[in-house]
Amino acid sequence: MVDYCFKWNYADNLPGEPLTADEAATRDAAGEEYTAIMPPRAGTTSPVLVTPVWKSGVVAVTFLDDPGRKATEYTFMRKTDESLFLARVSMWTYATDEPGLRLSDATTNETVTYREDGYVKRLVKNKVEHFQETVEYNDVPIDTNWEPIPTFGDYRSIARFERGEQITNRVP
């Protein structure tokens, strides 16, 4: 089951303004922002959040940790009328399990950016050990970075954490 809202409240780990499926579908068709609240991944307790903003060609998929903070976020960019490309993965770690912490409270932040030509840049910032590291790679296989644009309400493929195997967005 998928629920919908406009903006997720990270401080309270709750939907911001709840939306009906019809309201979310209207926003989707107009290219306006909304968030689909997906069930938790196996072994986790927090929902997966899918936030399309079709006007700007971006879909963010946010994986919360058990206390409800942003832990990993995938940023997909629309490349064609039929496809999205996973352009960035951001990950945050925190020193404690305290809920409601902001991204600025994270002890480490890692961002991996991908280009369609196989170039990858990885940036790690560690506030505790006061270091920053950047590594660049070429010729990285990016086949699993491509996704079909999901139909409204069926976000299973883009909302999967493990990226190694492609699945369809269509309900069997």
HELIX and SHEET records of a PDB file:
HELIX    1   1 ALA A   21  ALA A   30  1                                  10    
HELIX    2   2 LEU A  103  ASP A  105  5                                   3    
HELIX    3   3 ASP A  143  ASN A  145  5                                   3    
SHEET    1   A10 LEU A  14  LEU A  19  0                                        
SHEET    2   A10 ASP A   3  ASN A   9 -1                                        
SHEET    3   A10 THR A  35  MET A  38 -1                                        
SHEET    4   A10 VAL A  48  VAL A  53 -1                                        
SHEET    5   A10 VAL A  58  LEU A  64 -1                                        
SHEET    6   A10 LYS A  70  ARG A  78 -1                                        
SHEET    7   A10 SER A  83  THR A  93 -1                                        
SHEET    8   A10 THR A 108  TYR A 114 -1                                        
SHEET    9   A10 VAL A 120  ASN A 126 -1                                        
SHEET   10   A10 PHE A 131  TYR A 137 -1                                        
SHEET    1   B 8 LEU A  14  LEU A  19  0                                        
SHEET    2   B 8 ASP A   3  ASN A   9 -1                                        
SHEET    3   B 8 THR A  35  MET A  38 -1                                        
SHEET    4   B 8 VAL A  48  VAL A  53 -1                                        
SHEET    5   B 8 VAL A  58  LEU A  64 -1                                        
SHEET    6   B 8 LYS A  70  ARG A  78 -1                                        
SHEET    7   B 8 SER A  83  THR A  93 -1                                        
SHEET    8   B 8 TRP A 146  PRO A 148 -1                                        
END                                                                             
